[in-house]
């Protein structure tokens, strides 16, 4: 029994390897030598080229890359023939004019690949089989080598383009303490890659580095865990956030290589209102560094690290208002003059402030007036409407500021119930004054401690 193994032999292989720079340009060319032509017993002839495939093959699979991306041109001595676009149809590489036809002997072929940016180039070795032959097959006519295997090698590449590595999160509105803080980074990171990639992230430190430029002795050296900050990332804006920590977590994954091989990555940050009130109710700058490792999950040697400097910047902010712009006390019975009077105002002082503070109260004038009559403002007392340790009792109002509320920490939507009163001893002294409506102006002020 005789066994004969028949296989296609390639006289010469052409291997075009593209690196990162060539992939980004989207084109490349190389000159390949070692071809021979013998016209044989015929006056004129020309060389033809054709591809066995319409599309490059990746092993045994057909890719999306048409062989028409490849251009061929013959060079012999000082003569360069026009480029042709490779196809499955026979196309003339040279002409058969007697004065310009290809001479017997050696010649070279320049291979040029174009327009790669129009495709998603996934790392692999792509190939096609190119046949070289004479138009007219005559005795002793030869074009060698033929067939030729042309390999196009797309390597695994990964190059992030960092537009800006410093991110500032401006918490500059009191409303964030009520509804939370969301921030989409106003720039994207582009990543050039030729394979599916993933990104993992972690904080370099477990707590924020806190600083403040100046201010209160009440300010603490804050130790806020980075887990109070959440982050998201990916090829589109989304609402899936992950807590920051020193442990490594998956941030995003790109399973498909895009056309042009460049993916845009969006990043966003979130702090919910509970964390803002419990951990960030103090002006200053909270800093941390986030490490993002972008990699090919199947090859540990292909990875790129990015470090983001994240700063949460919180200025001192205040919302301060009174629940009503006027108050009144009436002495209209003997019991009032005997026991005094008071009136309570629920939610009279409303405060939101992200720093320690105090509220003072004073009268603009030393007396209340009715026509030409007056009574001293010291007859009026101001304090809490019920037991409330946050509010001081001011026994006698005066033109000098007196501290009504003192707080060693900030508060959001703080509501204070205030009682205005005329104490019994003061009411006794008003029995003989002219009867009427006495008016004056009281000023409340809030200052940071």
Protein Blocks (a to p, Z undefined) as FASTA:
>chain_A
ZZdddddddfbdcdddddfklmmnopacdddehiacdebjafbdcdddddfbfbdcehja
ccfbdfklpccdddehjbccddddddfbdcdfbdcbfklmccedddddddddehklmpcc
dddddddddddddfbacehiacdddddddddddddddddddfblcdcdddfbfklmmnop
adddfbdcddddfbdcddddddfbfbdcdddfbdcfkbccddddfklpccdddjbdcfbd
cdddfbdcdfbdcfbdcehiiacddddddddfklmmmmmgcgcddddddddddddfklmk
bccddddddddddddddddddfbfbdcdddfbfklmmnopadddehkbccddfbdcdddd
ddfbfbdcehjbccdfklpccddfbdcfkbccdfbgcfbdcdfbdcfbdcehiacddddd
ddfklmmmmmmpccdddddddddddddZZ
